[in-house]
């Protein structure tokens, strides 16, 4: 006996099917998770923003005291760590005639490290009644430095 082959019958006409509207399920779990996540983020921001600088280290200072450098940087009240940017502190420090160059870095979140290069007074010129700094700039002030009694041309120093 010969085996019969099964043939598939194809329907050439399709009946139109009405589309059913799918109901969307509200995913309360995901919405709750998203709200909690945003609440945790908001709490973290609020918690960390008012945090003040806890530690300030100053290096490279011989003539100026650490307290004077901190006052020049306007950090004497240990303000918020997020409102004091390194470049702002650097600009404040470099306004002083006693500082040639300053670099400010933040270590961790609440620590500020200040590295300065000082512009020290060399001598006090009695004829001009001004102190002369390393870079030749003259400033008013009474310092414990050598006195220059005789006239000296500006080219020498």
Secondary structure as the mmCIF struct_conf table of DSSP 4:
data_model
#
loop_
_struct_conf.conf_type_id
_struct_conf.id
_struct_conf.beg_label_comp_id
_struct_conf.beg_label_asym_id
_struct_conf.beg_label_seq_id
_struct_conf.end_label_comp_id
_struct_conf.end_label_asym_id
_struct_conf.end_label_seq_id
HELX_LH_PP_P HELX_LH_PP_P1 UNK A 2 UNK A 6
HELX_LH_PP_P HELX_LH_PP_P2 UNK A 8 UNK A 11
HELX_LH_PP_P HELX_LH_PP_P3 UNK A 18 UNK A 26
HELX_RH_AL_P HELX_RH_AL_P1 UNK A 28 UNK A 49
TURN_TY1_P TURN_TY1_P1 UNK A 50 UNK A 50
HELX_LH_PP_P HELX_LH_PP_P4 UNK A 51 UNK A 51
STRN STRN1 UNK A 52 UNK A 52
HELX_LH_PP_P HELX_LH_PP_P5 UNK A 53 UNK A 53
STRN STRN2 UNK A 55 UNK A 59
BEND BEND1 UNK A 60 UNK A 60
BEND BEND2 UNK A 62 UNK A 64
HELX_RH_AL_P HELX_RH_AL_P2 UNK A 66 UNK A 72
TURN_TY1_P TURN_TY1_P2 UNK A 73 UNK A 74
TURN_TY1_P TURN_TY1_P3 UNK A 76 UNK A 77
STRN STRN3 UNK A 80 UNK A 80
TURN_TY1_P TURN_TY1_P4 UNK A 81 UNK A 83
HELX_RH_AL_P HELX_RH_AL_P3 UNK A 86 UNK A 94
TURN_TY1_P TURN_TY1_P5 UNK A 95 UNK A 95
BEND BEND3 UNK A 96 UNK A 96
TURN_TY1_P TURN_TY1_P6 UNK A 97 UNK A 98
STRN STRN4 UNK A 99 UNK A 107
TURN_TY1_P TURN_TY1_P7 UNK A 108 UNK A 110
STRN STRN5 UNK A 111 UNK A 118
STRN STRN6 UNK A 121 UNK A 125
TURN_TY1_P TURN_TY1_P8 UNK A 126 UNK A 129
STRN STRN7 UNK A 130 UNK A 133
TURN_TY1_P TURN_TY1_P9 UNK A 134 UNK A 135
BEND BEND4 UNK A 136 UNK A 136
STRN STRN8 UNK A 138 UNK A 139
BEND BEND5 UNK A 144 UNK A 145
STRN STRN9 UNK A 146 UNK A 148
BEND BEND6 UNK A 150 UNK A 150
TURN_TY1_P TURN_TY1_P10 UNK A 154 UNK A 156
#
